[in-house]
Amino acid sequence: MARSEKPAYDDDGLSGDRESTMLRAAMAADVTSRSFQTAVDAEGPARVLVADDDADTRELIASTLRASGYEVETAADGQEAIARFASGGLDVVLLDAVMPRVSGVDACRTIKGLRGDDFVPVALVFAKTDPKSRAEALKIGADAYVCKPFEQTELLLCVSSALRVKRAHDRMRAARQKLERLRSFDELTGAHSFLYLHERLTAEFARAEKHAEPLACCILDIDRLKVHNERGGRSLGDTVLRGVAEVIKKSVRDTDVVARYGGDEFFIMLPATHFAGSLVVASRMWRDIAQTKFGGDGEVSVTASVGVALFPSRDVRTKDALLSALEAALLEGKRRGGDRLCVFQQEGFIYTPTGEEAPQAR
């Protein structure tokens, strides 16, 4: 496609050469009288893309921004600017409104459609100052604008204001991501949170009920964790909790769910797992915890009590019944002295594997 020439005159009657000369004169005069402010902050130097088809203007703007601490890349038209934006890593995009192939206005529309979750402000440079042009810039989604001819200070204020918006948006997004992680995960152990478990269990139970699939669940309680807290302080107890969580995670599939259920309890959800498979997983966790040394010096041994229940079974037809069955199985195991694997059945059957039994893979 042949490159179209920039019109000899813009809408305000200024020729392209005269406009460029006026801009250079205004910025050169301002450079001598003002000091630069740095564009480096806690997030590091900002990267700005400058798109202008006039090489002299483009390099003048770029050198001014570089002198103020920005990292600058350049593009000769809107199409080139769009291609560079798509590769990522930009903090601000500065587009001349009138360019060949793809104008800055059209490039702005395209860039705003490509951004996804990553917010990058776009500033437009107009060669005219009437209210209609300013309104157009905002209407198409531009975050800032500056009108030629402008002084250096105007340019730097335009870019720095856009960058502040970018930084504020990035901080808000990071805060949302942190809140979402705190909502979904237990900060101490890295297991899923109780809230996440509640939502996921509701969804998995509905799916199992709809498709007539089994849903096995376990509640694991660390025996006498309070004793370790009293002997070694809260830090030792936290170390044990983190270590037990890691043992549990290694015993399950990626599709299974491990969640912090209480102070010293973990909930393990095993979708599409039958009775025999749930016993394999439960006995593996129970045995591996007893065989693992915890604590900073690896000198602390703990045992666990595990309650197991399965949906569907004769007395487990609802989600509440499943939870009640799990609590009953765990309570029975603790009542019998702990270090037990207890499976809920109508007869209250207690299943405690011996040391010689080796769990088989599901």
N, C-alpha and C positions, 0 to 999 in steps of 0.2 A: 504494500500500500504506500503510495507516494506521500511524503511528508508535506502537509499543507503549510503555507507561509502564514506567519502572524500578520494580521492586518496592519497596514501602515498607520492607521489612526484607530484609537479606541473610541468608545462611545462618548467620552467627555471631550474629544477633539484633540487630545495630546497624541503626537506621533510616538511610536515605540522607541525611537532613538532619543527623542527629547525626554520622554518619561524616565528612561534609564539614566540619562545624564542628570536629571533633577534629583532622582533618588540617590545617586552616588554623591552628589554635592551635599544633600541634606545629611546623609549619614556620615560623610567625611567631616563635616563641620561639627557634628555632635560628638564624634570620637575624640576630638582634641580637647573637649571640655568636660567629659564625664569619665568616671572610673568604672571599670567593669565589675559586676558582681558574679560570684562563682555560681555555677550550675551543678556543683557536686554536693550531694547531701548524704544522709545515712544510707540511702539505697544505692549510692554510687553515681557516677556521671550519667546524665540523661543523654539519650541518643535521639537526634532530631533528623527527620528527612525533609530536605528542601527541594521542592520541585518548581522549576521555572525554565521556560524555553530560551530566555535571554541569558547567555553564558556569563556576561559581565555582572548582571544583577544577581544571578544564582551564586556566583563565587563571592560577591560582596557580602551577601547575606550569610553565606556559609562561614566566611572568615570572621565576620562579626560575632557569630554565635560561638565559634571555636575559641575566640579570644576571651569569651565569657565563661569558658569551661565546658561547653557542650561538645559531645561527639556528634559530628555531622556527616550525613551521607547526602548525595545529590541525585536528582533525576531530571531529565531534560523535557519530560512531558508527563501527562496524567497516566498514560498507559504504563510507562516505566515505573511511576510511583506506585501504582496498584500492584505490579509484580513484586516490587521490593517489600511492600507492606505485607503481602501474603506470606513472606518468609519469616516474619515475626521479628521481635527484638527491638521495636521502636517505642519511644515514649511520647513523641509529638510529631505530627505531620504538618508541614507548612506548604500550602499549595497556591500557586498563582492561579487566579480564576480563569485567565485566558491563555490557553496553550493549545498547540496543534494535536491532532489525532484524538486525544481525550482531554477535555477541558478540566480545569480544577474543580469546577462545580460537579461535573459527572463523576470525576474520580472520588470526590467526597461522598457522593451517594453510594458508589460501589464499596468504598472502604467501610462505611458505616454498616453496610450489609454483610461484610465479611468478618467483622470483629469478633463475633461469638461472645464468650464470657470475658475476654480480655479487652478492657476499655483503653482505647488510644485516642486522645483528643486530636481533632483536625482544625487547623486555623487556615482561613482563606485570605488571600491577598488580592484586594480589588484595586483597579486603576481609577475608580470613581468613588465619590463620597456621598451620593444621594441616598436618602432613606430607603428607597426601593432596593438598592443593592444590599444594604445591611439586612433588611428583612429577608431577602432571598437567601443570604448566607445562613441565617438561623433556621429558615424554613427547610432547607435541605439537610439539616443536621449538623452544621458546623458548630464547633464549640467556642470559637473565637474568630475575630477577623481584624485586619489592619488595612488601612487604605494608603495607596501610593499618591504622592511621595511621602514617605514617613522618615522620621528621625530614628537614630539608633535606639534611643530610649523607648520609643513606641514599640519597636520590634522586640526588644528584650522583655518589656512588660507583657506583650502579647504571648510570647512563648513561655515565660515564667508563670503566668497565670494559668495557661493550659497545663503546664507541668504540675502545678499545685493541685489542680483538679484530678489529674492522673494519679498522683501520689495518694490523695485522699481516697480515691476510688479503690486503689490497690490495698490500702490499709483496711478499708471496710470489707473488701472481699476476703482478705486474710482473717479478719475477725470472724466473719460468717463461717469460714471453713473451720476455724478453731472451735467455734460454738457447735457446729455440726458434728465435729469429731467428739467433743465432750458429751454431746447428746447420744452418740452412738457407741462410745467406748468408755470403759472404766479407766481412768487416768493412771491408777496405780498398777494394775495388772495387764492392761492392754487387751483384756477380754471385752466382749460387748457389754453394754450397759443394761441395766434392768429395763429401762424404757424401750431400748431397741428390742430386747427379748420379748417384751409384752406385745409389741407390734408384729414381730416376726412369728411368734408362736400363734397369734390369732390367724395370720395369713396361712401358715403351714398347716394348722389344724383344719381350716376351711378347705384347703386343697386336698388333704388326705381324706376328708369326709366326702368331698365331691367325687374323687376318683377312686374311692375305696382302696386307698393305699395305707400301709402301716406307718405309724409315727411313734418311735420309741424316744423316751426321755429319761434323763438321769439327774439326780441332785447329789452332789458330792460335798461332804462336810469334812473339813480338816479337824481331826480329833485333838482336843486339848490345846488349841492354838493359844488360848489365854495364858497357859503355863509358860509358853515360849515368850510371850509378850512381857510377862512378869520377870522372867529370868534374864532376857537379853534386851529388853526395851522394845518400844514400838518398831524400831528400825529392823530388828530381827524378825518380828512378826510380818512386817511388810515384805522382807526378803523371802520368807517362806511362801507368802501368798503369790508373789511373782513367780517363784520357782514352780509351785504347784500348777499355776496357770500354764506355764510352758510345757510341763509334762502332759497336761490334758490336751493341749493343742496338738502335740505330736502324736496323740493316740487317735485322732479323728480325721475325717476327710475334710477337704476344702468346703464341701457343701454342708457340713455340719455346723452347728452354732454353739460356741462356748461363751457363756455370759456370767458376769459376777451377779450372784443371786442374793447375797447378804454379806455380813461381815466376814465370815469364814466359809461361805458356801458358793458353789459354782453350779450353774444349770447347763446341762449338755443336751442339745436337741439333735436327734438323729433321724432326719426325714427318710422315708422309703426304706426303713430298716425293720426287719422282722425280729421276733423274740430272740432267736439264737444269735443273731448279729449283735443285738444290744448287749447280750451277756458277754460276748467276746470283747467288745469295747469297754464295758464296765470293769471286767476283770483285768484287762490290760492296764487301765488307769489305776485301779486299786493296787495292783502289784507294783507298777513302776514307781508310784509315789512312795511306797514302803521301801523300795530299793534305792532311792535317790537320797543323797546327802545335800542338805540345804545350809544356808548361812554363809557368811563371808569366808570362813575357814573350812566350809564343807563338813561341819561336824554335827549338824542337827538332823535328826531323823524324825519323821512324822508318819502317822498313819491316817487313813481316811475311811469314812463310812459312806457308802453309796446306796441310794435308793433308786430302783428302776421300775418303770411302769410302761405299759404299751397300750396304744389305741390302734384299732378297736379291740376290746376284750369284754367279757360278760358284764363286768361292773364299771367299765370305762367307756361311756358313750358320749360324753361331753368334755369340753376343755376344762371346765371346773372339776369334773370327776377325775380327769387325768392329773391335775395338780394335787388334788386331795390324795390320790393314790400314791403319788411320789412322796408327799409329806409323810404319809402313813408308813411307807416302806423305810424311809430314812429314820423316822422316829423309832421304829422297831429295831433297826440296826443299832442305834445309839443306846436304846434301852438294854440291849444285850451286851453292852460293854464297848461298843465301837469297833473299829477295824473290821467291819462287816460289809458284805455286799448283799443287800436285801431286795428281793424282787416281790412286787405286789401281786398277789394272787388271792383268789377268794378264800383259800385256806390259810393265808398268812404264811406262805412257805418262805423259809430263810435259805438263801443260797450263798455259801461262803466257800470260794475255791480254795483248794489246798495248794501248797507250794509246788507240788509236782505237776499240777495242771498247767499246760501251756496254751494260751489263747491262739486260735487259728484266725487267719485273715478272713475278713468278710468277703 
